[in-house]
């Protein structure tokens, strides 16, 4: 997800997406430990998406 798309989301939507991405990342890591994924770069992308969400939430908190 691009940062421009993240900035358009509301705080509530960001928190919901953040929780969903964390859950998906945990599931992907678990599945990868059992049997390797076709593309392990998806795990890296999930981590980066989570970082984008957290960064945007932090920036909004500073502005308030």
GIFEN-V439191 format. One record per residue. N is the residue number from 0. PSI is psi in whole degrees, -180 to 180 (none if undefined). Layout:
{{N & PSI} {N & PSI}}
//
This chain:
{{0 & 133} {1 & 155} {2 & -32} {3 & -38} {4 & -36} {5 & -41} {6 & -24} {7 & -17} {8 & 152} {9 & 169} {10 & -43} {11 & -44} {12 & -38} {13 & -45} {14 & -40} {15 & -45} {16 & -40} {17 & -47} {18 & -41} {19 & -42} {20 & -39} {21 & -42} {22 & -44} {23 & -40} {24 & -46} {25 & -42} {26 & -41} {27 & -42} {28 & -42} {29 & -47} {30 & -37} {31 & -33} {32 & -29} {33 & -54} {34 & 131} {35 & 139} {36 & 159} {37 & -42} {38 & 102} {39 & -7} {40 & -16} {41 & -33} {42 & -44} {43 & -42} {44 & -40} {45 & -43} {46 & -39} {47 & -38} {48 & -43} {49 & -42} {50 & -38} {51 & -44} {52 & -45} {53 & -39} {54 & -45} {55 & -41} {56 & -40} {57 & -44} {58 & -40} {59 & -36} {60 & -36} {61 & -38} {62 & -27} {63 & none}}
//
